[in-house]
């Protein structure tokens, strides 16, 4: 079944993520044009994951009982409708509000699609299919910045936001008309769905701790890399788009072979190794003084994510078979959302009071914390 259904799901989410990726390198510059401070920029980036944190567990649990497709379809439709609103959000508070609404719809898309893939993944191939899923989903997020830089330079930022809405609407039509339901609610009847019982799992605690800490560092990187590249190195928006695109595309593509590795070897060392690579590339960002050096560091950073995330995602799938796939993926994604919410705000404060270089050193430090917490909680 997975070979028949996966291409439909992958194409739909690819389109949605492509639209989101177009805006990624532009949003910090757009916000700065509205007069956002470092803290304000962090708040704008944090708004999306804040609302995702609140709603992801709710939608994840309901999808275990009522099926995945309704949530994916409604999420894509509302995501498409909200996207053009960015054009009229001409103040920092309005931009924060729009991001909050986008986060609600986003909480119905990626976590539920990951649970969908987990439902149909054969046992022993969790790493393989989660690697494919990450590649399909996030390659759109990687190609998008390349398009975003070109669109902004030649057509303006407003067109970029309209493009995000149009691609999300295309994703909605693909999912609504071609994606079948997988009957997750039937399997949920054989599983005791309990967040309390899941909380007793040291494996889930380790996974959540790892994902939260690692995301803090990556959020700092994505929030302030465009500002660092533009202000300290004088790079134009199209080159900044190339940096973000290379990071995301290589993370996606390298996740395929490393996902297969996660099925062949022990997954725990792979998670830790990826954290150590992430520490290295973040610590080396501040001394970088050219586009070429930043590009090399983006390549190194993509390797860190490719090593650790498919392995961790495969472990989440095995835990999801015990506690409900939607619930397990929801908890894992809540850790991501909290990291994405706290990371930009905390990084913004660090940038305002210490300096932008300290933001990347902070990200490097929490990558080491991610490895340590994961090792500690999964030591048995």
WOHU-V500648 format. One line per field, one symbol per residue. ss: DSSP state (H for helix, E for strand, L for the rest). burial: # if it has 24 or more other C-alpha atoms within 12 Angstrom, else .. A space follows every 10 residues. Layout:
ss=???
burial=???
This chain:
ss=LHHHHHHHHH HHHHHHHHHH HHHHHHHHHH HHHLLLLHHH HHHHHHHHHH HHHHHHHHHH HHHHHHLLHH HHHHHHHHHH HHHHHHHHLL LHHHHHHHHH HHHHHHLLLH HHHHHHHHHH LLLLLHHHHH HHHHHHHHHH HHHHHHHHHH HHHHLLHHHH HHHHHHHHHH HHHHHHHHLL LLLHHHHHLL LLLLHHHHHL LHHHHHHHHH HHHHHHHHHH HHHHHHHHHH HLLLLLHHHH HHHHHHHHHH HHHHHHHHHH HHHHLLHHHH HHHHHHHHHH HHHLLLLLLL HHHHHHHHHH HHHHHHHHHH HHHHHHHHHH HHHLHHHHHH HHHHHHHHHH HHHHHHHHHH HHHLLHHHHH HHHHHHHHHH HHHHHHHLLL
burial=.#..###### ########## ########## ##...##### ########## ########## ########## ########## #######.#. .#..###### ########## ########## #...###### ########## ########## ##....#### ########## ######..## ##.##.##.. ..###..#.. ..######## ########## ########## ..#.###### ########## ########## ###...#### ########## ######.#.. #..####### ########## ########## ########## ########## ########## #....##### ########## #####..#..
